[in-house]
Amino acid sequence: MLACVVALAVTACTGRSLDQVLAVDDVSQAALAWLTSERAVAAHRDGGGVRVVEYRRENGGWVRQVLATASVGSAREGVDLVSSGGDTRDEWNTWVFGVAAAPAARVEVADLDGVGGQVVDGAWVLVMHERDLTPGDLEWRFLDPSGAVVQSGSGLTRLPWEGN
């Protein structure tokens, strides 16, 4: 189940600080995966979903744009994927993102290098250079703060809350 890419207009916040723009999504700086000094991406829970939002400096201030959303319902852990191919004119082509419950503190994908992966307020995103990834390319691991694997699997997933 591939995530739905949402094409929304960029919310312009010319002259606004990064903290002011982050407040729109109630995202802390700890959730940011920095791609450059003027561009970052974060995932955050939004009701029954998770959103991936890009923040970038433009015209003297910061702007935000929703890149992807996925419905996660009451999932305790989830893995979603948006991967572009062809000439994207961007060096960052893949977003693997989702939700994770404690004690997960970080998410990794085997054999693929990415930026991000930290779990903040139950959401996470990994941004990668690779193009045209499919769910079959994903071997993921949720790690606790010590680096021990607390959950692993492949492809896309929605693991229900315990007790459901």
N, C-alpha and C positions, 0 to 999 in steps of 0.2 A: 504494500500500500504506500505509494509514493506521496510525499507531502504536496499539498497544493501551493503552488507559487502564487503569491498575491502581488499583483501589479497595482500599487497605490502611488499616488502622487507623493513626491518628496515634501515633507513638512519643512518649510523654510523657517529658519530661526536666526536670520542674519544678526550678528552682533551678540548672540546669546552664548553663554559659557557652556562647556560640556556638561557640567552638573545641572544646569537648567534644562538642557535637552534630555538628559537621562531621566530627569524627574517626570517627564511626560509618560514614560513607561515604567516608572518606579523601579529603575535598574541602578544598582550600585556599580562603582568603578571596578570593583573586584570581579564582576561578571564579564568585563571587556576582554576580548581576544584582539590584541593590537596587530594589525596588518602592516601599518606604517605609523609614523608619528602623527599623521593627520587622518587616520582611518582605522576604525575598530568595529567589531561585530559582537553582539551579545544575544543570548537566548534568555527569554523570561516566560514564566507561566502567566497565562492570561485566562482565568476561569478554567474551562475544560480543555484548554489548548496550550500550545507553546508557540512563541513567535521568535523569529530571528530578525533582528533589527541592525541595520548598518548606521554608524555614526561617522560623519566626516566633516572636516573643517573646509568651509567654502566661503569666500567673500567676507572674511573677517569674523566669521562666527561658525557655529556648528549646526548641521542639519541631520535629519534622521530619515531613514527609508525602511519600510518593512520589506524584507527579502523573501520570507517564507513563513507559512504557518502550518500547523498540524493539529488535528483534534486528538487529544489523548484521553479524554474522559477521566475516569478514576484510576488510570494506569499508575502503578508505582514506579515502573521503569519503562522507558520507551526509546526506540531508535528510529529516526527518520532520515531521509536522504533527498537532497536536491543536487543534481550534477548536470552541468552544462557541457556541451561539446562544440566542436567547430571553433571558429574564430570569435571568441567572446570579447576580445580586446581587454581582457583582464587576466592577470596572472593567477587569480583565485577563482576556481571554477566549481568547487564542490563544498557543500555544507552538509555535514552529518550532525544531527542535533536531536535533542529529546529531553526526557525527564529522568531523574534518578532520585531515589530515596536514601536517607542515611542508612548505613554509614558510608555510602559512596561519596567520594570527594573529587574524583577525577575519572574521565573516560578516555580510553585509548582505542585505536583501530590498528590491528596488526598489519605490519609491513607498509603502512602509509604514514607519512609524516604530516602533521597538521599543527596549526596554531590554535590554542585554546584547550578545551576539554575540561576545564574546571567546573565543578558543580556548585552553583550559587543559587540559593533559594529554590532548589529542586529542579533547575534547568541547566542545560549545557549546550555548547556548540563547538565543533571542530571545523576549521576552515582549511581546505587543501588545494594544492595546485592541480592535481589530477583531473582529467576530463573524462566524461562518459562513464563514470562508475555506476555499477548496478548493485542492487541489494546483495547479490551473490559475491561481490568483492569485499563485503564487510565482515570481518571477524573482530568483534568488539569485546572489550573488558571494562567493567566498572571496578575501580580500585578504591580501597579505603585510604585514610590519611597516611598509613604506614606503607602503602603500595601493594598490599595484599589484595588479590582478586576476590571480590564479593559476588560477582555475577559475570557470566560470559556467554557468548552465543554468536550467531551469525545472522546476516540479513537484517530485516526490519522486524520490530517486535513491539508488543504491548503486554506487559506483565501486570496482572491485576493486583489491586491492593490485597494484602494478606487478610484473610477472613471473608473475602468475597467469593 
